Amino acid sequence: MDIEELSIGLEKPPHLTLEGAALFLDLDGTLAPIVERPQDVGPDPRRSGLLERLAERLHGRLAVVSGRSLDDIDRILEGKVMCVAAIHGLIRRDARGVVGEAPPHPGIAPARSALNDFASSDPRLIIEDKALSLTIHYRLAPDRAREAISLAERLATVTGLTLQPGDMVMELRTPGASKGDSIRAFMTEAPFKGARPVFLGDDLTDEHGFFAVRQLGGHGVLVGPQRRTTAIYRMENVEAALSWLEAAR
């Protein structure tokens, strides 16, 4: 996957037409603001109502594609979205409600021990354990960033886990499907098959999704500051993304 270097700023996307579209949405940084502690993100009536309306008007062609666990996504979104790719695609629930899950990598156990030992000395460091992956959040401890990154890189080399950098996080995950792979899988199935895919995301982890929808004849929308990306449109923040989705017809 090549990330194209942009010479000019991306424009705001045109009005979203729901007819013939399939909508794929990241969660943190796209539907919900980034917060210091991931566990502090909770349900929001505006967001839940919006997703319920979109799912109905798209006749089910709506999926959330997130790095969070499936249980956490359902908690935050109040179960309003059936189709979900969790842990970047290692778990996927289709339109029938059938859940497919990758087996955990044997490197998870030693990595868990090493990360917990590292974080035990500093309450500002948060370890998110999703069984198939482990994430160290250092947003509250920017002074520990270099140590956290170095440890994650070393563990990836030793264990064979996939290293996935994010916004003030480093994730060690079971090798397997990406967000792009999950979108491709949804697009081979009803009710998504034959639709025009649109993916909204904010982080580097969303680039696989942006690349996939471009290959499938759709487009990606970056939410947040300008950066190198394979998305072709951009919106400023979560509020802009929610307002754009609310205006869809």
N, C-alpha and C positions, 0 to 999 in steps of 0.2 A: 504494500500500500504506500503510495507516494502522497505526501502532504505538499500541496502546491504553495509556493510563496506568493503572497498577494502583493501587488504593487499599489493598489488603491483600496480604500475601505469598502466593505461590503454594504450593499443597500438593504433597507428593510424589505422583507418579502411582500409580494403582492397579496391582495385579499385572498384568504383561503376559501376555495370552493370545495365543499365536502363531496359533491357528486363525483363518483369515480375515484376518490382519494382513499388511501390507507394511511392512517396516522400512527406514527411511532414516537413515543415520548420518553425522554429520560426523566428522572424524578428530582434528585438534589441538584440545585442550581438551574433547574428548568421549570419544574412545577412547584418547587418549594425552595425558599432561600437557603443558602448554605449557613449553617450555624456552627458554633464552636464544638458542641457535642452532638454527634449524630442521633443519639437517643432522644434528644429534645425536639426533634421534628415530629409533629403529631397531626391528627386529622384537622381539616379546615373545611367548613361548610361551603365556601365559595368554590374551592377546588373540587370537592367531591360532587357537588351539583353540576359543575361544568363537565366533568368526566362522564357522569351519568347521561347527560344530554348528548354529548358527542358520541358515546357508544350507541345510543338509540338511533341517532340520525345517520351514523355511518354503517348501520346494520351490522355492528360488531367488528368493523374494520379498524379497531383501536387496540393498541398494545402499549404497555409500559415496559421499557427496556432499561434496567437499572442494575447498579452494582450491589444493591441491598438484597437481603434474603427475601424469599417469597413471603414469609410470615410478616416481616417488617413492612413490605410493600402493601400487603392487604390491610395491615393495621393503620398505616398512614392514609391510605386511599379508601378506607372503610369498605373494602371489597367491591368497589364500583367498577373495576376493570377485570374482566375474565382473563384475557390474553396477557400473559406476563412472561418476560425473560428476566430471571433473577440471577444475581452473582455474575453479571455480564454475559449470561447465556448458559451457564453450567446447569441451571434449572430452567425448564420452560413449560408453561401451562398453556395448552392450546384452546381453541374456541369450544371444544367439547368438555373442557375441564380436566383433560388428561395431563398428568404431570410426568415429565421425563427428567431424570436427574443423573448427572455423571457420578461415578464412584469416587470417593475421596482419594487423593494421592497419599502414598505412605510418608511423604515428606512433611505433611501437615503436622503430625505429632511432634517431631523434634523442633520444627519452626515455632510451634505454639509455645513450647517450653522456653526457647531462647527469647522470644518476644516478651513473654510474661516476666521473665527475669529482668530484662532490660527496663520494662515499664514500671516494675515494682518500686524502683528508686525515685520515681517522679510522678506524682498524681496528675500532672498535666498531660502526660502521655496516655492515650486511650487505645486499647487493643479491642478491635471488633472481631469477634470470632463467629464466622458464618459456616463452620464445619468444613465446607469445601474451599474456603479461603480465609486468610487472616489479614487484617488491615491495621496498620499502626497510624494513628492520627496524631500529628504534632502541631496542629494549628494553635494550641494553647501554649506550646513550648517551642517557638521558632528557633531559640538558641540551641535546641537539641536536634535540629533538622539534619545537620551533617552526620551526626552519629546514627540517627534513625535510618537515613538513606544508606549509609555504609553497611549497617547491619542487615538491612533487607537485601541489598545486593549480594552480600556474602552468603546469606541463607539461600537465595535463589541458586547460586552456583553450587552450593553443597548438596541441596535437597533435590534439585531438578524442578522445583516449583516455578511457575511463570511469574515474573515480576511485572507489576502493572503500576506505574507511577500515576498519581492524580494530584489534585489541588490540595497541597499540604498533607498528603497521605501517601503511603507506600503499601501496596497490596501484594501478597504472595498467594497465588491461586492455583488450584488444580489445573493442569494444562487441559485445554479443551476449547469449546465454542466461545466466540467473541460476540459482541453486540451485533456486528455485521452478519455473522453466521446465523444468529437468531432471527434477524429480520429476513434474511434469505429463506429460512425455513418457514416462517409465517407466510411469506409470499407464494409458497408452493401449495398452500392449503386454503380451503374455504374458511372464512368469507373474503380473504385477502387476495386470492389469486386473480390476476388480470387487472388489479387496481394500480393506481399511480402512488408510489410510496413517498411520504414526507416524514422526515425525522428531525426532531428538535432535541438538541443536547448542548452541553456547555463545556465539558471537560475533554482532556486528551483521550480519555477512555471512550469517548463518543466518536472518534475519528473513523473507527472501523464501520460504524453505522452510517456516517456520512458517505463514506466510500461505497458501501453496499447500495444505498438508495440511488446514487448517481449511476451505478452500473445497471440498475433495474429501471432506469428511465424516470426517476424522481429527483428529489433534491433535499439537501440538508439545510437546516437553519441553526446557526450558532447563536446561543444565548449568552451574552456577556461581552467582555472587552475584545477588541480586534486582536487577532493572532493568526499565525499560519494555520490553514484549515482546508479541508476539502468540501466544507459547506459552501453554498453559493449565496446565501443571504445571512443577515445578522440582525438580532434585536438586542437592546441594551441590557435587559435584566428580566427577572421572573415576572414582575408586574407587566412589562411589555408583552411577554409571551402569553400570559393569561388573558390579557385584553385582546390580543390578536386572535386567540382561539375562541374567545367569547363572541367575536365579530364574524366568525365563519358562517357561511350560508350555503 
